[in-house]
Amino acid sequence: MQLLRDAFPDRPAFGTAVSDAILARVARGELGATVRLHRPGRELALSKQDRAGPGFDAAVAAGRAAGFEPVLRLAGGRAAAFHEGTLALAWARPEPEPARTTRQRFEQVASAVRDALTSLGIDARIGEIPGEYCPGAWSINARGQAKLVGIGQRLIQGAAHVGVVVVVSDPAAIRQLLIPVYEALELDWDPATVGALSEETGSVSLGEVEDRLLIELERVAGEPLEPARLDEETLDLAARLEQEHVLTSAGAA
């Protein structure tokens, strides 16, 4: 299973398009199972559901005003955020019947991420907490009080993508961004639920978290992760898909 570390922090829509391209090529049998772990830039990740709802234009404007580029995400869910203190993890793998194994993938990835955080001394638990942003049954929280990790999936014919965002530090930036975004989208949430690993450990680096995540992913996958670089075919496809992830206004991408 290959491991990609390529990141595009100054080009968020292209970064999302890279994961989209990987998923498409895995589904076609052009790539094998692929894990991508990278450090994103400032990005407001919005879903098709967000785009179809009220206040979308205002949410996009709020993101840009805060210095976060609005991007159409791969998975469903609601508005979430990436910045320099977060990690983005994606696992694309061939699946002949992806819908039948959705829960299995959630369990596998959520348990791996939880165990990685537990190894850092965090009281990490799987499950949604009341009032969290982008709520999901497979979110990971600290102490049942602060959301640390969001997990979502995208299924296409022949493959599945599991996407993860881990908030390592600076939860205040996410909180300050999402307050006006969620107000614009007319969604209720509790800003106090935004957490970060640094608040639970006192101090932790992105590198430490990356190392723990990779150890646990190899364990659940049952095979080593082989470092690789993005190939030209994937980059070319991502360039063609990039505009699909650029958000401008309601009803347009």
Rosetta blueprint (number, residue, H / E / L):
1 M L
2 Q E
3 L E
4 L E
5 R L
6 D L
7 A L
8 F L
9 P L
10 D L
11 R L
12 P H
13 A H
14 F H
15 G H
16 T H
17 A H
18 V H
19 S H
20 D H
21 A H
22 I H
23 L H
24 A H
25 R H
26 V H
27 A H
28 R L
29 G L
30 E L
31 L L
32 G L
33 A L
34 T E
35 V E
36 R E
37 L E
38 H E
39 R L
40 P L
41 G L
42 R L
43 E E
44 L E
45 A E
46 L E
47 S L
48 K H
49 Q H
50 D H
51 R H
52 A H
53 G L
54 P L
55 G L
56 F H
57 D H
58 A H
59 A H
60 V H
61 A H
62 A H
63 G H
64 R H
65 A H
66 A L
67 G L
68 F L
69 E E
70 P E
71 V E
72 L E
73 R L
74 L L
75 A L
76 G L
77 G L
78 R L
79 A L
80 A E
81 A E
82 F E
83 H L
84 E L
85 G L
86 T E
87 L E
88 A E
89 L E
90 A E
91 W E
92 A E
93 R E
94 P E
95 E L
96 P L
97 E L
98 P H
99 A H
100 R H
101 T H
102 T H
103 R H
104 Q H
105 R H
106 F H
107 E H
108 Q H
109 V H
110 A H
111 S H
112 A H
113 V H
114 R H
115 D H
116 A H
117 L H
118 T H
119 S L
120 L L
121 G L
122 I L
123 D L
124 A E
125 R E
126 I E
127 G L
128 E L
129 I L
130 P L
131 G L
132 E L
133 Y L
134 C L
135 P L
136 G L
137 A L
138 W L
139 S L
140 I E
141 N E
142 A E
143 R L
144 G L
145 Q L
146 A E
147 K E
148 L E
149 V E
150 G E
151 I E
152 G E
153 Q E
154 R E
155 L E
156 I E
157 Q L
158 G L
159 A E
160 A E
161 H E
162 V E
163 G E
164 V E
165 V E
166 V E
167 V E
168 V L
169 S L
170 D L
171 P H
172 A H
173 A H
174 I H
175 R H
176 Q H
177 L H
178 L H
179 I H
180 P H
181 V H
182 Y H
183 E H
184 A H
185 L L
186 E L
187 L L
188 D L
189 W L
190 D L
191 P H
192 A H
193 T H
194 V E
195 G L
196 A L
197 L H
198 S H
199 E H
200 E H
201 T H
202 G L
203 S L
204 V L
205 S L
206 L H
207 G H
208 E H
209 V H
210 E H
211 D H
212 R H
213 L H
214 L H
215 I H
216 E H
217 L H
218 E H
219 R H
220 V H
221 A H
222 G L
223 E L
224 P L
225 L L
226 E E
227 P E
228 A E
229 R L
230 L L
231 D L
232 E H
233 E H
234 T H
235 L H
236 D H
237 L H
238 A H
239 A H
240 R H
241 L H
242 E H
243 Q H
244 E H
245 H H
246 V E
247 L L
248 T L
249 S E
250 A L
251 G L
252 A E
253 A L
